[in-house]
């Protein structure tokens, strides 16, 4: 079956602009996660959804970052007033249900470059 | 804050050589350790999810061990092949009720034909 997909695969924007990154999880997966990987670092947690609600948004760096999952499937990560430091690969993952022993299935990521 | 460390940061091996690398994590409040392989331009792929002290898991030529008391896991690759070239990431959970994975920086493996 189809895996996790993310669009766009690459996004180049200018400092100060608004961007939206989309994640389509595996059908039926209730848990959805966003991570970002900056150069030279491992992926860092941003936010986790259980169904439609954000169960843990402790990883969002500041209030310029916001994510939604209105129908419990597709999720959009929104970044306002982008800064050069936001440049990173943004990864989305999903799992059938939350759980420490459950594998998270990752998409290929969106590479965001802020000029 | 959970601190997950991986070593080495990168390594080059000849085709056919066996290799291993390390992931260390805090041993307190341990729940699970995940290993992922991430090839360039592809999605990170789960290799193993390990939960019990002394766990050993194997997938083809790749195997992993887990020591939760001392806080480390080893990943072994036997007879490395060029297609094994990738970044290998380990990740641990922060604790009860938290489903966020904390990743190490990864080990980048290059297998030279």
Interface residues (C-beta under 8 A of the other chain):
Chain A: X3 X4 X31 X33 X35 X40 X41 X42 X43 X44 X45 X48 X55 X56 X58 X59 X91 X98 X99 X100 X101 X102 X103 X104 X105 X106 X107 X108 X109
Chain B: X4 X6 X31 X32 X34 X36 X41 X42 X43 X44 X45 X46 X49 X51 X89 X91 X93 X98 X99 X100 X101 X102 X103 X104 X105 X106
